[in-house]
Amino acid sequence: MFGGIMLFSKFFAPTSRDVPADAKIVSHRLMLRSGMISQTASGIYCWLPLAVRVLDKISQIICDEQDGIGANRVLFTTIQPADLWIESGRYDAYGKEMLRIKDRKEGNFLYSPTNEEQATDVFRKYVKSYRGLPTMLYQIHWKFRDEIRPRFGVMRGREFLMKDGYSFDIDFESAKRTYDNVFKSYIRIFRRIGLTPIPVQADSGAIGGNMSHEFQILAETGESTLYYDKKLLTSSDDELMTTFAVTDEKYDPKESAVHEKDLQISKGIEVGHVFYFGTKYSKAMNTFVLDEKGEKVFPEMGSYGIGVSRLVAAIIEASHDDRGIIWPEAVAPFDVVILNLHVKNSKCCDAASEIYGAISSRKEVLYDDRDITVGEKLADADLIGIPWQIIIGKNKIESEIVELKNRKTGEAIEISRSEVIGRFVR
């Protein structure tokens, strides 16, 4: 009867009531308890179906916004030849975080911690003229950095999924426009996900200026302390280009332009970083184009990252309660979960089937058909955090009534099954 339906009994989500002793932060505990991840080694995790659905939702939003500003999606290799990094001067300088590998022919390779060198190498092979600029390449791919102390689950793991982008422009003015376009696209990405992004001016090194920014989201368990004007919470994209937060190590009350009554102090988690570095890699790797006069020009470059797997944990840190995860609707693994509290009752099963059939063409629906206790079923629904719960019990179904619960607010209303269908298919 339920062929093709997303049944909880067939869906691999090994939930647990046990609180892992080694999980120190909320997101790590909830990701393990909800069956989102499974640890393979220190700082290395398998991502299970619930988590993959969230990763896919986040990735799609990122792709929409990056494609919208003219970036081109690629997939670089996870294994890179060491020669590229020797050419840029970073192979020895990068340190022990880089996982260095030898193949059977004793060739030197590495597992990608980042891809500036490879992006530059791809660009120089194919773009020879100023007519090919600006160019921006991006990917969403796995990376590895051998953290000395991996901790906090996927928040600070060794293997992680990252969106990384690389831009090439003919001059600084063009590079600045690209940087600003990416900056604004990042604001839109985080807002679409359901988060409030706080830009933080970061160190820009020898180039000076303010062309390096982190993006933080507010969470009580964040590692950074942010000092910012409260208008950042409601500012437009353009306003956010000129108003930034600072971290605790940089905050000086005497130099702050923020009025005391407008000052906000919160914890934050870094989820993105944009950085302009000029001709650092193009010069080191002899990557140039010919300008209109036929003269060599080294492209101005920037790199732009979002920690996609880290973002999953950061969302949970920012959005949870004592019962479990509260997913923002845009990235929830499912839109609706139908809870059939009495799977041996034919009327409950008929109602669940009808509701699923009616709304599954418009929404992503998980049907909990498991033969477990009512308490376990309700607890799992709260734990995995799907935004809407349709609860079907035998006492009310005789009157064609079901319960509709909003996971975020906890509000629950009794509603007819025809009305609940109307809520999701209009």
GIBELCOR-V568871 format. One record per pair of residues at least 12 apart in sequence whose C-alpha atoms are under 10 Angstrom apart, sorted by the first residue. I is the first residue (numbers start at 1). GAP is how many residues later the second one is. Records with the same first field share a line. If there is no record, write none. Layout:
I = GAP, GAP
This chain:
1 = 352
2 = 351, 354, 355, 365, 367
5 = 348, 351, 352, 355, 360, 361, 362
6 = 331, 350, 354, 358, 359, 360, 361, 362, 363
7 = 330, 331, 358, 359, 360, 361, 362, 363
8 = 329, 330, 331, 358, 359, 360, 361, 362
9 = 358, 359, 360, 361, 362
10 = 357, 358, 359, 360
11 = 38, 39, 355, 356, 357
12 = 23, 24, 36, 37, 38
13 = 20, 21, 22, 23, 24, 35, 36, 37, 38, 371
14 = 18, 19, 20, 21, 22, 23, 24, 34, 35, 36
15 = 15, 16, 17, 18, 19, 20, 21, 365, 368, 369
16 = 14, 16, 17, 18, 19, 364, 367
17 = 15, 16, 17, 359, 362, 363, 366
18 = 14, 15
19 = 13, 14
20 = 12, 13
22 = 129, 130, 131
23 = 128, 129, 130
24 = 127, 128, 129
25 = 126, 127, 128, 130, 196, 197, 288, 292
26 = 126, 127, 195, 287, 288, 290, 291, 292, 294, 295, 296, 298, 299
27 = 125, 126, 127, 128, 194, 285, 286, 287, 288, 289, 290, 291, 292, 293, 297, 298
28 = 123, 124, 125, 126, 127, 285, 288, 289
29 = 123, 124, 295
30 = 283, 286, 287, 290, 293, 294, 295, 353, 354
31 = 16, 17, 19, 20, 122, 123, 281, 282, 285, 293, 294, 352, 353
32 = 121
33 = 291, 347, 350, 351
34 = 14, 16, 17, 290, 291, 346, 347, 348, 349, 350, 351
35 = 12, 13, 14, 15, 16, 348, 349
36 = 12, 13, 14, 15, 16, 17, 18, 348
37 = 12, 13, 14, 15, 116, 117
38 = 115
39 = 114, 115
41 = 117
42 = 105, 107, 108, 109, 111, 115, 116, 117
43 = 101, 102, 103, 104, 106, 107, 108, 109, 110, 111, 112, 113, 114, 115, 116, 117
44 = 100, 106, 109, 110, 112, 113, 114, 115, 116
45 = 108, 109, 112, 113, 114, 115
46 = 113
47 = 107, 262
49 = 284
50 = 282, 283, 284, 334
51 = 258, 261, 281, 282
52 = 257, 281
53 = 278, 279, 280, 281
54 = 254, 255, 257, 258, 273, 276, 277, 278, 279, 280
55 = 106, 253, 254, 256, 257, 276, 277, 278
56 = 252, 275, 277
57 = 136, 273, 274, 275, 276
58 = 131, 132, 134, 135, 250, 251, 253, 254, 272, 273, 274
59 = 80, 81, 102, 103, 104, 130, 249, 250, 272
60 = 129, 271
61 = 127, 128, 129, 131, 132, 269, 270
62 = 77, 78, 101, 123, 124, 126, 127, 128, 130, 131, 244, 246
63 = 75, 76, 77, 100, 126
64 = 121, 125
65 = 117, 119, 120, 121, 122, 123, 124, 127
66 = 70, 71, 72, 73, 99, 115, 116, 119, 120, 123
67 = 69, 70, 71, 118
68 = 117
69 = 67, 109, 112, 113, 115, 116
70 = 64, 65, 66, 67, 108, 111
71 = 63, 64, 65, 66, 67, 68, 94, 95, 96, 107, 111
72 = 63, 64, 65, 66, 67, 93, 94
73 = 63, 64, 65, 66, 67, 92
74 = 45, 63, 64, 65, 66, 67, 91
75 = 62, 63, 64, 65, 66
76 = 36, 39, 42, 43, 46, 61, 62, 63, 64, 65, 66
77 = 34, 35, 38, 41, 64, 65, 66
78 = 32, 33, 34, 35, 36, 37, 63, 64, 65, 66
79 = 20, 21, 22, 30, 31, 32, 33, 34, 64
80 = 20, 21, 28, 29, 30, 31, 32, 33, 35, 37, 38
81 = 19, 20, 21, 26, 27, 28, 29, 30, 31, 37
82 = 18, 19, 20, 25, 26, 27, 28, 29
83 = 24, 25, 26, 27, 34
84 = 25, 32, 33, 34, 36, 37, 201
85 = 24, 25, 30, 31, 32, 33, 200
86 = 31, 198, 199
87 = 30, 194, 197, 198, 199
88 = 28, 29, 32, 192, 193, 194, 195, 196, 197, 198
89 = 192, 195, 196
90 = 27
91 = 19
94 = 19
95 = 51
96 = 49, 50, 51, 52
97 = 16, 47, 48, 49, 50, 51, 61
98 = 12, 13, 14, 15, 16, 46, 47, 48, 49
99 = 12, 13, 14, 45, 46, 47
100 = 12
110 = 34
111 = 31, 32, 33, 34
112 = 29, 30, 31, 32, 33
113 = 29, 30, 31, 32, 33, 45, 46, 47, 49
114 = 27, 28, 29, 30, 31, 48, 50, 51, 189, 191
115 = 23, 24, 28, 49, 50, 51, 188
116 = 48, 49, 50, 51, 165, 166, 185, 186, 187
117 = 164, 165, 167, 168
119 = 17, 18, 19, 46, 47, 48, 49, 162, 184
120 = 17, 46, 47, 48, 161, 162, 165, 166, 167, 179, 181
121 = 160, 161, 164, 165, 166
122 = 15
123 = 12, 13, 14, 43, 44, 45, 159, 164, 165
124 = 158, 161, 162, 163, 164, 165
125 = 162
127 = 160, 161, 162, 163
128 = 159, 160, 161, 162, 163, 168
129 = 41, 159, 160, 161, 162, 163, 165, 166, 167, 168
130 = 39, 40, 158, 159, 160, 161, 162, 164, 166, 167, 169
131 = 39, 158, 159, 160, 161
132 = 36, 37, 38, 157
133 = 34, 35, 36, 37, 38, 41, 156, 166
134 = 33, 34, 35, 36, 37, 40, 41, 44, 165, 166, 167
135 = 31, 32, 33, 34, 35, 43, 164, 166
136 = 29, 30, 31, 32, 33, 42, 165, 166, 167
137 = 27, 28, 29, 30, 31, 166
138 = 25, 26, 27, 28, 29, 165, 166, 167
139 = 23, 24, 25, 26, 27, 166
140 = 21, 22, 23, 24, 25, 165, 166, 167, 168
141 = 19, 20, 21, 22, 23, 167
142 = 17, 18, 19, 20, 21, 166, 167
143 = 15, 16, 17, 18, 19, 20
144 = 13, 14, 15, 16, 17
145 = 12, 13, 14, 15
146 = 12, 13
147 = 12
152 = 161
153 = 157, 160
154 = 155, 156, 157, 158, 159, 160
155 = 114, 115, 116, 152, 154, 155, 156, 157, 158, 159, 162
156 = 153, 154, 157
157 = 152, 153
159 = 150
160 = 147, 148, 149, 150
161 = 145, 146, 147, 148, 149, 150
162 = 110, 143, 144, 145, 146, 147, 148, 149
163 = 109, 141, 142, 143, 144, 145, 146
164 = 108, 109, 110, 139, 140, 141, 142, 143, 144
165 = 17, 109, 137, 138, 139, 140, 141
166 = 108, 109, 110, 135, 136, 137, 138, 139
167 = 12, 15, 109, 132, 133, 134, 135, 136, 137
168 = 110, 111, 114, 130, 131, 132, 133, 134, 135
169 = 109, 110, 128, 129, 130, 131, 132, 133
170 = 118, 119, 120, 121, 127, 128, 129, 130, 131
171 = 107, 108, 126, 127, 128, 129, 130
172 = 104, 106, 107, 127, 128, 129
173 = 127
174 = 126
175 = 101, 102, 103, 124, 125, 126, 127
176 = 35, 100, 124, 125, 126
178 = 98, 123, 124
179 = 32, 33, 95, 96, 97, 122, 123, 124, 125
180 = 31, 57, 58, 61, 94
182 = 92, 121, 122
183 = 16, 29, 30, 31, 32, 54, 55, 57, 58, 89, 90, 91, 92, 121
184 = 52, 53, 54, 56, 57
185 = 52
186 = 13, 29, 51, 86, 87, 88, 118, 119, 120
187 = 12, 28, 49, 50, 51, 53, 54
188 = 49
189 = 117
190 = 25, 26, 27, 81, 82, 121
191 = 139
192 = 136, 137, 138, 139
193 = 118, 122, 134, 135, 136, 137, 138, 139
194 = 121, 125, 133, 134, 135, 136, 137
195 = 21, 22, 23, 119, 120, 123, 124, 133
196 = 19, 20, 21, 22, 36, 37, 38
197 = 17, 18, 19, 20, 21, 35, 36, 43, 71, 72, 73, 74, 75
198 = 15, 16, 17, 18, 19, 20, 28, 30, 34, 35, 42, 45, 46, 47, 48, 70, 71, 72
199 = 13, 14, 15, 16, 17, 18, 29, 33, 41, 42, 43, 44, 45, 46, 47, 71, 73, 74
200 = 12, 13, 14, 15, 16, 26, 27, 28, 40, 43, 44, 45, 46, 47, 70, 73
201 = 12, 13, 14, 41, 42, 43, 44, 45, 46, 49, 72
202 = 12, 13, 42, 43, 44, 45, 48, 71, 72, 73
203 = 72
204 = 71, 72, 73
205 = 72
206 = 71
207 = 69, 70, 71
210 = 32, 65, 66
211 = 63, 64, 65, 66, 91
212 = 61, 62, 63, 64, 65, 90, 91, 92
213 = 28, 31, 32, 59, 60, 61, 62, 63, 91
214 = 30, 31, 32, 55, 56, 57, 58, 59, 60, 61, 90, 91, 92
215 = 29, 30, 53, 54, 55, 56, 57, 58, 59, 90, 91
216 = 29, 51, 52, 53, 54, 55, 56, 57, 98
217 = 49, 50, 51, 52, 53, 54, 55, 94, 97, 98, 100, 101
218 = 48, 49, 50, 51, 52, 96, 97, 99, 100, 101
219 = 47, 48, 49, 50, 95, 96, 97, 98, 99, 100
220 = 46, 47, 48, 49, 97, 98
221 = 45, 46, 47, 48, 93, 96, 97
222 = 44, 45, 46, 47, 48, 92, 95, 96
223 = 44, 45, 46, 47
224 = 22, 23, 24, 25, 42, 43, 44, 45, 46
225 = 20, 21, 22, 23, 24, 26, 40, 41, 42, 43, 44
226 = 18, 19, 20, 21, 22, 23, 24, 25, 38, 39, 40, 41, 42, 43
227 = 17, 18, 19, 20, 21, 23, 24, 25, 26, 29, 31, 36, 37, 38, 39, 40, 41
228 = 15, 16, 17, 18, 19, 23, 28, 29, 30, 34, 35, 36, 37, 38
229 = 14, 15, 16, 27, 28, 29, 30, 31, 32, 33, 34, 35, 36
230 = 15, 28, 29, 31, 32, 33, 34, 35
231 = 12, 31, 32, 33
232 = 12, 13, 32
233 = 31
245 = 19, 20
247 = 18, 19, 20, 21
248 = 17, 19
268 = 46, 49, 50
269 = 41, 42, 44, 45, 46, 48, 49
270 = 36, 37, 40, 41, 44
271 = 34, 35, 36, 37, 38, 39, 40, 41, 42, 43, 44
272 = 32, 33, 34, 35, 36, 38, 39
273 = 30, 31, 32, 33, 34
274 = 28, 29, 30, 31, 32
275 = 26, 27, 28, 29, 30
276 = 24, 25, 26, 27, 28
277 = 23, 24, 25, 26
278 = 20, 21, 22, 23, 24
279 = 18, 19, 20, 21, 22, 23
280 = 18, 19, 20, 21, 22
281 = 17, 18, 19, 20, 21
282 = 15, 16, 17, 18, 19
283 = 14, 15, 16, 17
284 = 14
285 = 13
286 = 12
287 = 12
288 = 12
312 = 15, 19
315 = 12, 13, 16
316 = 12, 69
319 = 66, 89
320 = 62, 63, 65, 88
321 = 61, 62, 64, 87
322 = 60, 61
323 = 56, 57, 58, 59, 60, 61, 62
324 = 55, 56, 57, 58, 59, 60, 61, 83
325 = 56, 57, 58, 59, 60, 61, 62, 82, 83
326 = 56, 57, 58, 59, 60, 61, 80, 81, 82, 83
327 = 57, 58, 59, 60, 80, 81
328 = 57, 58, 59, 80
329 = 56, 57, 58, 59, 79
330 = 57
331 = 55
332 = 32, 52, 53, 54, 55
333 = 31, 32, 33, 51, 52, 53, 54
334 = 29, 30, 31, 32, 50, 51, 52, 53, 54
335 = 25, 27, 28, 29, 30, 31, 50, 51, 52, 53, 54, 89
336 = 20, 23, 24, 27, 28, 29, 30, 31, 45, 49, 50, 51, 52, 53, 54, 68, 69, 70, 88
337 = 19, 27, 28, 29, 30, 31, 44, 47, 48, 49, 50, 51, 52, 53, 54
338 = 14, 15, 17, 18, 27, 28, 29, 30, 31, 43, 50, 51, 52, 53, 54, 66
339 = 13, 27, 28, 29, 30, 31, 35, 38, 39, 42, 50, 51, 52, 53, 54, 64
340 = 12, 13, 27, 28, 29, 30, 31, 34, 37, 50, 51, 52, 53, 54
341 = 27, 28, 29, 30, 31, 32, 33, 34, 35, 36, 37, 50, 51, 52, 53
342 = 27, 28, 29, 30, 31, 32, 50, 51, 52
343 = 25, 26, 27, 28, 29, 49, 50, 51
344 = 25, 27
345 = 48, 49
346 = 48
347 = 45, 46, 47, 50, 51, 53
348 = 43, 44, 45, 46, 47, 48, 49, 50, 52, 54
349 = 20, 43, 44, 45
350 = 47
351 = 41, 42, 46, 49, 50, 51, 66
352 = 15, 16, 17, 38, 39, 40, 50, 65
353 = 14
354 = 63, 64, 67
355 = 12, 35, 62, 63, 65, 66, 67, 69
356 = 34, 65
357 = 64
358 = 60, 63, 64, 66, 67
359 = 61, 62, 63, 64, 65, 66, 67
360 = 61, 64, 65
361 = 63, 64
362 = 62, 63, 64
363 = 61, 62
365 = 21, 23, 24
366 = 20, 23
367 = 23
368 = 12, 13, 23
374 = 19
378 = 13
381 = 26
382 = 25, 26, 28
383 = 24
384 = 23
385 = 21, 22, 23
386 = 20, 21, 22
387 = 18, 19, 20, 21, 22
388 = 16, 17, 18, 19, 20, 22, 24
389 = 14, 15, 16, 17, 18, 23
390 = 12, 13, 14, 15, 16, 22, 23, 24, 25, 27, 30
391 = 12, 13, 14, 21, 23
392 = 12, 25
396 = 18, 19, 20
397 = 19, 20
399 = 17, 18
400 = 15, 16, 17, 18
401 = 12, 13, 14, 15, 16, 17, 18, 19
402 = 12, 13, 14, 15, 16, 17, 18
403 = 12, 13, 14, 17
404 = 12, 13, 16, 19
